[in-house]
Amino acid sequence: MKRYKVRITDRNGFHKEFDDGSFIGGHYGEPIVVTMLLNENEFKALTMFMGQVSELRHDVAAFNLSQCCVLTPWHKRVMCKYFKAFTEQVTIEIL
């Protein structure tokens, strides 16, 4: 079965801009980087979720993938272990 390499990164930071031009930002620690080899069904689900949201909202696609029924129990454990919450700083790369 073909495998697809995917990297999910959470920069573990925050950035908020206000209407007056000021902003606030910071980091909670080192970035979280998880590389997984997804099977064909998992990869199809991920691409479907990524197609449903804009490029700026990979966090929604990652959350939907973590809740998806086609995700193997091992990948669910990996996602739950490393991503306690999905922030807007999440990016998904298909390698």
ZAMARGU-4260 file (C-alpha; in steps of 0.2 Angstrom, whole numbers, plus 5000, padded with zeros to 4 digits):
<rodrens>
0) 5000/5000/5000 | 5006/5017/4995 | 5011/5029/5010 | 5011/5048/5009 | 5023/5058/5020
5) 5015/5073/5029 | 5023/5085/5041 | 5011/5095/5053 | 5020/5109/5062 | 5013/5121/5076
10) 5024/5135/5078 | 5018/5136/5096 | 5016/5155/5096 | 5003/5168/5095 | 5001/5184/5086
15) 4986/5196/5087 | 4984/5213/5077 | 4972/5226/5083 | 4963/5239/5073 | 4974/5253/5078
20) 4989/5245/5071 | 4997/5238/5087 | 5000/5220/5090 | 5004/5207/5103 | 5014/5191/5101
25) 5025/5178/5109 | 5030/5159/5110 | 5025/5145/5121 | 5041/5135/5118 | 5049/5125/5104
30) 5038/5122/5089 | 5030/5105/5088 | 5034/5095/5072 | 5026/5078/5068 | 5030/5069/5052
35) 5018/5054/5048 | 5017/5042/5034 | 4998/5041/5030 | 4990/5027/5021 | 4979/5031/5005
40) 4963/5033/5015 | 4970/5044/5028 | 4979/5055/5014 | 4962/5056/5004 | 4953/5062/5020
45) 4967/5075/5024 | 4967/5082/5006 | 4948/5083/5007 | 4948/5092/5024 | 4962/5104/5017
50) 4951/5108/5002 | 4937/5113/5013 | 4946/5127/5022 | 4958/5141/5016 | 4976/5139/5017
55) 4976/5150/5032 | 4966/5138/5042 | 4976/5122/5042 | 4972/5120/5060 | 4954/5116/5056
60) 4960/5103/5043 | 4972/5095/5056 | 4958/5095/5069 | 4946/5086/5057 | 4959/5073/5053
65) 4962/5070/5071 | 4943/5066/5073 | 4941/5056/5057 | 4936/5038/5057 | 4949/5033/5044
70) 4963/5038/5055 | 4972/5023/5062 | 4973/5021/5081 | 4992/5024/5081 | 4990/5041/5071
75) 4976/5046/5083 | 4988/5043/5098 | 5002/5053/5090 | 4991/5068/5086 | 4983/5068/5104
80) 5001/5066/5112 | 5009/5080/5102 | 4994/5092/5099 | 4985/5096/5115 | 4976/5110/5105
85) 4976/5116/5087 | 4981/5134/5086 | 4980/5145/5070 | 4999/5143/5069 | 4997/5125/5062
90) 5004/5121/5045 | 5002/5105/5035 | 5015/5100/5022 | 5014/5086/5010 | 5032/5080/5007
</rodrens>
